[in-house]
Amino acid sequence: MNELEDLEGSKLTTTIAIWKSTKDKLDKNRAPGQCYNGFICQLVDLWEKTGQEKLFMRTDSNEGSRDT
């Protein structure tokens, strides 16, 4: 069995299409030798963390304006 397949034989990798300009940005900003998967995972983690912080900030700032 290929190491890139799970127990059911499904591939664990996939191909996505991105614009060349987007790939150029990825190449410019990822660490030398860093794989695309690792860099994209870092970006998603940062996005999720930032989104959660914004949600908490919005919730905190809205609590002071509630009428009780």
N, C-alpha and C positions, 0 to 999 in steps of 0.2 A: 504494500500500500504506500502511496506517495505520502510524504510527511506533511504535505499541505492539504490533506484530506482528513475529515473527521471519521468517526467510526461508521457512519452511514454512507461514506463515500462522497459527501458533499464537499466542495472546495471551501477552504477557509479564507481564501483570498478572492478579491473581485477587482474588476476594472471599472474605473469611472472616467468620464470624459470631462476635461477642463480646458479652458482657453489657454493658448500658449502664454498669454500675458500673466495668467494666474500661475502657471507652472514656473514662469520666470521669477515671480514674487516668492514662491516657495523655495526655489533654488537659491535666491538671494538671501533669504532669512533663516534657513535651516543651518544647523551646525555642520561643519565639514564632515562628511562621511555619515551623517545622520540619515536614516531611512525616511521615506515619505510618511510611512505609517506612524513612526514615532513622533515626527513633527506635527502631523495632523492630530494625533491624540493629545499632544500638548496644547494645541490651539483649541480643541474642543473642551478640554479641561478648563482652560482659562475662560472660555466663553461661558461655560456653565457656572463657574465661580463668580464671574463678573455679573452675570444675570441674576444669580441668587443674591448677591450683595445689593444690587439695584432694587430688587424686590423687597429686601429687608429695609432698605433705606426709605423706600416709598411707604411701606407699612408703618415704620416708625414716625415719619413726618405726618402721615395721615391721622395717626392716633391723637395727636395734639389738637387736631381741628374738629374732632368728633364732639357732637352735642350729647351730653348725658343727662 
